[in-house]
């Protein structure tokens, strides 16, 4: 190709190409290599995969991660949608939007510090319980830790999704609502036939963002509970992190590949759904 | 079927803007009333107040004898055709048309009968299973009308329903809307900025400017006896020519008078030299069936309608004659018409 023979073009492409090769292609190739070989470098087909899938710690981490997505993502979507519906007709909705967005720009460290002061063994809530004469709760070392993580996740992500939903709601043509009013639709029917239907494309976007963000919750869990948290919040990322610390490249690579595959499948499914929806609406 | 009465209606927005002021109008049962005016004149606001989509800030509005100021849109028994049609993209044509009846819990068989009847009337029976996005602009327009039709409302409201169509289709739909009105003999209120639509459709026309009614009259009276300079200039295409009284000295009129002359009332090279004056052609607009000449008359540019094929050229000098009977006089300061019948020499 003529364009590739032009020397100048490489000056622009090379920096990115080196970066992507060093930090993406080579590690990806290495992961594939590790996933199919043993510690001695012998090719062993899917033995590493079998080892991982039957590993009880991996199973626990997978179960927890799936539970976390299954609970936090719908909750996040429902709450942020309801807030968007509430706020969309308010005069000062932009101010509220900024307030709800704040947790997103606050560093994780500060957020964790806040939740820590609330729920630590000698934290604010236990202090309150003591004052009321009740028994304190070891929030971080019981199943409560899962609920707390859900709260942290919601606190951090609701604002952003709410703004996405508000943008989506404002895109629904006013005419649709006015026609419905004249045609005789009451508020629930209007919601069911218009709002719910036409917010779908936004919902898919929010769904995807929420799933992606749910993977990122590891940072907060790690900062709050350390590398070996209560078993209810031991996520796939903990598992991977610990394999990394032990330099168990085989397990780490297999988990990374499985996680990537699952993510790709999920993203394709969501995109398909979205395409189907937008075909219906455009 | 019902009459609609505006009794001193006002629309004020929170920022103090008055979109409609002191609007008094009685629309008879079965009448086709057109509200016309430039954008921002308050015509759509007036219509939307009838629909219940805008709150009424002052005055009283009656539909079929019932005071409806505080009645919800769905309880007013009106149907509206929107400028952008407002069809629901996820529903088929059938479901779009049936939506209002479903909301009103009409029996399924009755819905089916009415939808099919309306579809036949509008010639869209083959489109019932299609989605709006697969339809042309004209077809969507028909579906929007069908949705209004199936409801069998007391009053039809139309908010610039043809403005998204091309000229040819617009003319065709105009004729169909007129036929539809004849057939249904329901009250129609039709808002447009297009004076051709207003003239061809309305049995009466309301001309609005800046939220105020300028004139309510039949199309022909609006054309021949405009109440003021605004109406005179708005109705008619090309618009009426306005001249200072000194431009036609033989009329011997006072200075505060503005003369209004329709383009077709300017005679070109008349045999009789009385009441005539010289002018120069500045621009020629060929339209096929006729030609519009832009003439320079002592510094004023006026438009005259000429027969096609005479071969007028830019820069030509010609004599124009103006029949004083056909001149409309306006007061310069108030803009009001002085003597509707015209002046005698």
Boltz contact constraints between the chains, C-beta under 6 A:
constraints:
  - contact:
      token1: [A, 175]
      token2: [B, 82]
      max_distance: 6.0
  - contact:
      token1: [A, 175]
      token2: [B, 84]
      max_distance: 6.0
  - contact:
      token1: [A, 175]
      token2: [B, 86]
      max_distance: 6.0
  - contact:
      token1: [A, 176]
      token2: [B, 86]
      max_distance: 6.0
  - contact:
      token1: [A, 178]
      token2: [B, 53]
      max_distance: 6.0
  - contact:
      token1: [A, 179]
      token2: [B, 86]
      max_distance: 6.0
  - contact:
      token1: [A, 181]
      token2: [B, 73]
      max_distance: 6.0
  - contact:
      token1: [A, 182]
      token2: [B, 51]
      max_distance: 6.0
  - contact:
      token1: [A, 182]
      token2: [B, 73]
      max_distance: 6.0
  - contact:
      token1: [A, 182]
      token2: [B, 80]
      max_distance: 6.0
  - contact:
      token1: [A, 183]
      token2: [B, 99]
      max_distance: 6.0
  - contact:
      token1: [A, 183]
      token2: [B, 100]
      max_distance: 6.0
  - contact:
      token1: [A, 183]
      token2: [B, 103]
      max_distance: 6.0
  - contact:
      token1: [A, 184]
      token2: [B, 74]
      max_distance: 6.0
  - contact:
      token1: [A, 184]
      token2: [B, 100]
      max_distance: 6.0
  - contact:
      token1: [A, 184]
      token2: [B, 103]
      max_distance: 6.0
  - contact:
      token1: [A, 184]
      token2: [B, 104]
      max_distance: 6.0
  - contact:
      token1: [A, 185]
      token2: [B, 103]
      max_distance: 6.0
  - contact:
      token1: [A, 189]
      token2: [B, 103]
      max_distance: 6.0
  - contact:
      token1: [A, 197]
      token2: [B, 90]
      max_distance: 6.0
  - contact:
      token1: [A, 280]
      token2: [B, 90]
      max_distance: 6.0
  - contact:
      token1: [A, 281]
      token2: [B, 89]
      max_distance: 6.0
  - contact:
      token1: [A, 281]
      token2: [B, 90]
      max_distance: 6.0
